[in-house]
Amino acid sequence: MIDGMKSAKPHPRTTPTTTAAQLASPTPDEVRSLRLAHGHTQAQAAAMVHMKARAWQKYEGNEASMHPAVWELYRIKCAMR
């Protein structure tokens, strides 16, 4: 409790159902596999999530970890095409 206020319980319909696996950063192999499965170049995949191609190269090259939100956005956009 903060300053004597009761903590509010989330409404049952708005309680997040995200699993731990959905919050994890993807492996470089997962990133590469999904991109290739959809026939995207690294530059095309990067543009889909509003980033530079070099950042995408770093994800696939295991030089950087992709933020889970970027991974989720890319998966959503792939599913919509």
C-alpha positions as CSV (number, residue, x, y, z in Angstrom):
1,M,0.0,0.0,0.0
2,I,1.2,3.5,-0.8
3,D,0.0,6.3,1.5
4,G,-2.8,4.2,2.9
5,M,-4.3,3.5,-0.5
6,K,-5.7,0.1,-1.3
7,S,-4.0,-1.7,-4.2
8,A,-6.5,-2.3,-7.0
9,K,-7.1,-5.7,-8.4
10,P,-7.0,-5.9,-12.2
11,H,-10.3,-6.5,-13.9
12,P,-10.5,-10.1,-15.0
13,R,-11.0,-9.2,-18.7
14,T,-7.9,-7.0,-18.7
15,T,-5.5,-9.4,-16.9
16,P,-2.6,-10.0,-19.2
17,T,-2.2,-13.6,-20.5
18,T,1.3,-13.2,-21.8
19,T,3.6,-16.2,-21.1
20,A,7.2,-16.1,-20.1
21,A,8.1,-17.5,-23.5
22,Q,6.5,-14.6,-25.3
23,L,8.5,-12.2,-23.3
24,A,11.9,-13.8,-24.0
25,S,14.2,-12.4,-26.7
26,P,14.4,-14.7,-29.7
27,T,17.6,-16.6,-30.5
28,P,19.5,-15.6,-33.7
29,D,18.3,-18.9,-35.3
30,E,14.7,-18.1,-34.6
31,V,15.1,-14.6,-36.1
32,R,16.8,-15.9,-39.2
33,S,14.4,-18.9,-39.6
34,L,11.2,-16.7,-39.5
35,R,12.7,-14.2,-41.9
36,L,13.7,-16.8,-44.4
37,A,10.4,-18.6,-44.1
38,H,8.7,-15.4,-45.2
39,G,11.2,-14.7,-47.9
40,H,12.4,-11.4,-46.5
41,T,15.8,-9.9,-46.8
42,Q,17.4,-8.5,-43.7
43,A,16.7,-5.0,-45.0
44,Q,13.1,-5.8,-45.7
45,A,12.6,-7.4,-42.2
46,A,14.3,-4.4,-40.6
47,A,12.1,-1.9,-42.4
48,M,9.0,-3.8,-41.3
49,V,9.8,-3.0,-37.7
50,H,11.2,0.5,-38.3
51,M,14.9,-0.2,-37.8
52,K,18.1,-0.2,-39.7
53,A,19.3,-3.2,-41.6
54,R,22.5,-3.2,-39.5
55,A,20.5,-3.7,-36.3
56,W,18.9,-6.8,-37.9
57,Q,22.2,-8.1,-38.9
58,K,23.4,-7.8,-35.3
59,Y,20.4,-9.8,-34.1
60,E,21.1,-12.6,-36.5
61,G,24.8,-12.5,-35.9
62,N,24.3,-12.8,-32.1
63,E,25.9,-9.4,-31.6
64,A,22.8,-8.0,-29.9
65,S,19.6,-9.3,-28.4
66,M,16.3,-8.4,-30.1
67,H,13.8,-6.8,-27.7
68,P,10.8,-9.0,-27.2
69,A,8.5,-6.2,-28.4
70,V,10.3,-6.0,-31.7
71,W,10.1,-9.7,-32.1
72,E,6.4,-9.7,-31.4
73,L,5.8,-6.9,-33.9
74,Y,7.7,-8.8,-36.6
75,R,5.8,-12.0,-35.9
76,I,2.5,-10.1,-36.1
77,K,3.4,-8.4,-39.4
78,C,4.5,-11.7,-40.9
79,A,1.2,-13.3,-39.9
80,M,-0.7,-10.4,-41.6
81,R,1.0,-10.9,-45.0
